[in-house]
Amino acid sequence: MADKKWRRAVVLGGSMAGLLVSRVLSEVYDEVIVVDRDELADLPGHRRGVPQGRHVHGLLARGQQIAEELFPGITAELVASGVVTGDMTGNVRWIMDGEPMGDSHSGLLTVSADRPTLERHVRARVRALANVRFQDRCEATGLRFSPDGGRVTGVRTVDGAGRGTTVDADMVVDTMGRGSRTGRWLTEAGWSGAEEERTRIGLVYTTRPYRLAADPSPGDFSLDIVATADNPRGGICARVDGDRHLVTAYGILGDVPPTDPEGFLTFLKSLPSPEIYEAVTEGEPLDDAVSHRFPTSLRRRYERLEGFPAGLLIAGDAVCSFNPTYGQGMTVAALSALVLRAHIAGDGLPDPLSYFRDLARDAVDEAWQQALVNDLGFPGVEGPRTPEVLEVQDYIGRLLTVARENSEVMAAYARVISLTEPFRTLRAPQVRQALDLFPQVRA
């Protein structure tokens, strides 16, 4: 790294997006400093900065592939620690409108882990990098700009004792999540703010950990009862290690799964398939149920700006925060890290607008469109149901009907929602043929 022009990068936020970004920056910068207001000790347990951390998490197949590329051997390391992995369709049971989907092996490896465990292993790998250090219990309070305002040159911070300081930086990357204040800081400095797109889904999900006598779907590490327009309640029962399962119930548009034991069980009983309810009634609760509210999906359209200061980039939920029931967030963060890697490979500072355009195209667009089309399938969700959206919804509806009996179609769908292939592959001739033949087969 001695021939590199740039010396120090600062990453704002030490969650998964920040850790992945730090790993990539360590390839180019002499020093990478990760700033986070939480204490980032590698201890078990949840932390305040990840309010959704007690709920079911999954690393989709594309996310697992990128994690393995950035941290070779980490999947085996996770498995050795007790984390569960399996095939996206072969070891996950999908039930929609009370009907199980086709059972097949897609060849897509999915990681099922609780959030603290996954984050702890990734953080340990990043902490082991000689040129990365963590500045925890420290909050970013603003950016420092060059005299002409055209470049970010540092970050203002306050530590736990209230002491303020400024950290010089050649590059600052914001991964502070959907609550990021970078947009406000830029506006205060005279830059235009990014357009925001919001989809109000009114999602509430409630999770309780259990020790179950048996898996609700033998041979599978996860049973997913998917909310649909006809049955807008869902549930997930995921084994995360040993015989410990996280059971999540969710509702949209203000349908709140209760946290009291009786109410939680009643909600699970109302799902269109009984497997999760039957499993937990024979199980041992390990803790109280907790809820998390997710009112809106949010996308900040930085790629549409006409100007942006040099020396500053944004990634993760600070750019796009998805409906969490689709499990896309950590995988999109991993894709974002690859986009960043490509843009810091040159001799000079990355062009921010070029980065944001590539981030939209290569990391965000596919997942956002999948989530948007799905969300707009619920009649109470507000948003533009364009002819294109309606056509995709109709096509996916027919495809999922076929996927209940056709394992190859189900595997093709799994590759798309795992973000290993784009949606257009679902219009390949072999998939279209399966859809066209289905009524004849049924007849």
Summary of the structure (lengths in Angstrom):
residues: 443
radius of gyration: 22.2
end to end distance: 66.4
largest distance: 74.4
contacts: 1511
relative contact order: 0.15
helix: 36%
strand: 26%
